[in-house]
């Protein structure tokens, strides 16, 4: 059995030297509407387990609070998290790029990023040991959210155990569903850790709310987010549009940071992991695709209360059938 974890495949659409905009995906999930209420992900710590990051990117350097390398890149130096692929920097930007009047902005522009490099080289591959060690480190650092746009075909007990441990510690674990889809919702494509019931598995749609042809379908998909032609940061202080469920997952990681700040304020206490998950799913809207493709629907942070009530009744009715 294959014992390698790899990047969830993604596609480079185009690269840009400069940018100055709020990416369309950020707008699509309604993040700017929460910013107007002062909800920007403050004090929420998100561990990005990926290929590392350009920690000097002008849109990211103020968001990064630390990092650690678990790979054999750079002689295994634990202090060096150089991103030789670009994927990790792109994911980090979608989650939390700073609002600084230039470049791009992330879903939660005041969240804190802990960069954990667990995939190596230009190809972005690694061992299950690197991934499990990175997750354990995130647990030890008491992060609030773990974001992973990676996966492998093998269900490894050690990986599942540490994921369950993270959830038991009240950490939300977000994973890209995978890009092995065949555009047929009746067939299942599985990637781990996304297929573990304990994680939040995110599929991809385009800006027309159409299901992406590459997105995996299975009964563990929780929700979908924008995943095609997503503009974000890449190494060298530059920008690029990537496509893949790798790009969908960080939209949800950032959204959870906003939800955590909002709900902790509303409830005046720290919620449990299941309670945060419930608040996330409450902010989804069905968009007409089979559940194996969209789960509960598109993350939409400003679903009106009356629509929430209607959707809740619809979901309850479907469960009683």
N, C-alpha and C positions, 0 to 999 in steps of 0.2 A: 504494500500500500504506500502511496505517496505521502512523505512526511514533510513536505515543504509548504510553507505558507507564502502567498504571493499577493501582490497588489490585485485588487479587483480590477480587471482590465479596464482601461479608459482610452479615450480618443482625444488627441490634440487637434482642435479645430483651427485655431490661429493664435499667434503670439503678437503682443503689443509692447512697445517701449514705454508708452504712457497711457494712462486712463484717468478719467475724472467723472465718476458716476456711481450711483447706487445700482448694483447689478440687478437685472430683471428678476432673477430668482428670489432675491431679498424682498423686492417689491411684491412679488406674486404671493408670498406667504404672509404678507401684511406686517412684517417686522417694523417698518417705519412708523406705523400707527401706534405701536407700543412705546417707541422712543419718545413720541410726543407727550406721553404720560410719565416720562422720566424712567422708564423701564429699559435698561440697556445691558443687563447681565452683570451688574456690579457685584463684586466679591464672589462670583461663581467661578470655580476652578475646573477647567476641562483638560483632561489628559488626551493628547493627540498621539495615538500609537500608529506610526507610519514610517516614512523614509527619512525623517528628520525635518529640518526647516532652515530657511535662510533667516537666521535670527537678527540680521541687520537690515532686513527689508523695512523701508520707512513706514509701511502700513502695519507692520507686525511687532517691531522691536519694543514698543511700549506695552504690549499685551503679554509678552513672554516673561514668566516668572522663574523659569528654570528648565533644565533639560538633562537627559541622560541617554547614553548610547549603550544598547544591549547587543549590538552586532559586532562583526569582526572588521568593519570599515575603520580606517585610520588606526590600524593596529589594535583595535578594541578599546581605544581610549574612551573611558566612560564620560568624559567631559565634552566630547566632540560630536555634535549632532548635524554635521554638514549634510545637506540634502543633495545627493548626486543625481536624483531622478526628477525632482520637481513636484511630485505628487503631494508630499507632505506639506510643502509650502502652500500649495493651492488649497488643500483642505483647510489648513489653518486660517487662511484668508477668508474663506466662506464663513467660518465660525465667528471670527472675532477681529477682522481687520478694523483698524481705528478710523473714526471719523476725523479726518484732518484736512478737509477741503481739497484734497487731491487723491489720486489713485482710486481705490475702491473701498467699500465699507462692508463689514461682515454682519451677520444676523444679530450678534450680541457684541457690539463694539466696545464695551467696557468689561467684558469677561477676561479672565486670566487664563493663559495657556501654559500648560506643562508639556514640553516637547519630549516624547519618549521614542527614540529611534529604534525600531525593531525589524526594519527591512533594509537591506543593504544593496549597494552598487547601483549602477544605472538601470538595471532591470527591476529592482525593488523586490527581492525575494529574501526569505529567511527561514529559520527553523521554528518549530513550535515552541522550543525552549525559550527562544528570544521573546516570543509573544507572551508566553505565560510569565516570564520574569518581568516584563514591562507591566503587565496587568497587576502583578503582585506589588510592584513598586508604586503604582498608582494607588493601590489600596493603602499601602503604608503611608503615603503622603496625604491621605484623606481627601482625595479629590471628590468633586460632586458628580462629574460626568466623565465617562470614557468614550472616545470616538474612535472607531476602527473601520477604515475603508480597505479591508484586506480579507483574505479568506483562502481556504483550501478545501479539497474534496473529502478530507478524512475527518471523521469524528474521533477526536483524541481525548481520552478521559481526563488527562491533566489539564487540558485547555478548558474543558467543560467545568471541571472542579473549581478552577480559579475564577471563572466567570460567575459561577454560583456564589463563590465567596465574596466577590465584589458586590453583587446584588444584596447579599445578606448584610453587607456593611452600608447599605442604603445608597449605593452608587448606581446611577443610571448608565447602562451600557448600550451604546448605539452602534449598529453595524450596517454596512452596505449589503444589500441583498445578493448582489452578484450580477455579472453580465453574461451569463451563459444561456440566456433566454433564447427561445426559438420562435417567438411571436405566437405561440400556441398556449393559451391559458390552461388547457386540459393536461398538459405535460408538466412534470415537476423537475426543477433544477435546484440542486441543493449545494450550499456553500457553508462552511463552518468558520467562524462561530455564528454567522447570521441565522442559522437554522435552530439554534438553541432557543427553547421557549423563554428562557430568562432574559434574553436580549431584545432590544427594539430593532426590528429588521425593516430597512427602508428601501423601497423600490423607486423607480424613476419614471417621470413623465416629462413631456416637452412643454413649451410655453403655451401650446394650444390645449393643454390638459389631455393629450393623447398619450397612451401608454408607450413607453420607449420600446422599440423592437428588441433591444438587447436585455431588458430587465428580467431577472429570474421570476418564475411563478411557482408558488407553493403555499401551503396552508399556514406558514409561519410569518408571512408578510404582515406587518402591523399597519403600515401607512406608506404614502408616497410623498415625494418632494421633487422639485425641479432637478433634472439631471442631464439636460442637453444644452450645449453651448453656454456653459456656466463660466462667467468671467471672474477671475480671482488672481491672486498673487502667485508669482513663480520666482525662483532664485535670480539674483542679480538686480533686484529692485524693479523687475518687469512684471508683465501681466499676460494672461493667456486665457483662452476659452477651451475648457475640457468638457467631455461628455462621458457619462457613466454613472452607475449607482454610487460610485465613490464620491461623486459630487452631490448626490442627494442626501446621503447620511449627514454631512456636516451642516446642512440646512436644519436638520432636526436636532442635532447637538446644540446648535446655537439657539434654536427655538426653546429647547428645554431650559437653557440658561435664563432666558427671559421669563419663562413660566415659573421657574424656581424663585426668581426675585419677586415676581408679582404675587405668587401664592403665599410665600413666606410673609409678605407684608399684609396680605388679606387675612390670613389665618393667625398671624402673630406667633407662629411656631414653625419648626422644621417639619415638613411632611415626611411620610415614609416613601420608599421607592414605589410601592403600588399606588399610593395616592398621587405622586407626581405623574406616574404613567396614566392614571385615570384623567388627570387634568390635561395631559397631552392629547389623549384620544378624544376627549370632549371637544377639542379644537381641531377636529377633522371634518371634512365635508365629502360625501360620496360624489364621485365624478363619472359614474356609469360604467366602470369596468368590473369584471368578475373579481370576487374577493381574493382569488389566488394571485391577482396582479396588483390590486390596490389596497388590500386589507380593509382598514376602516376609512380610507380615502385620503385626500390631500390635506396636509397640515395647513391650517388657516387660522392665524392667531387672533383674529378679531371676529370670530363667529358670533353674531348677535344672540342674546339670551333666548329670544323667542324661537330662533332657529335651532339652538341647542336643545330646547325642550321638544321640538318637533322631531329632530333626529334621534333623540333618546327614545321617544315613543316608537319610532320606526324600527330602531334596533331591537327594542324589547319585543315588538310584535313579530319580528323575523325570528327571534330566538324561541318564541312560544309556538311557532308553527311546527 
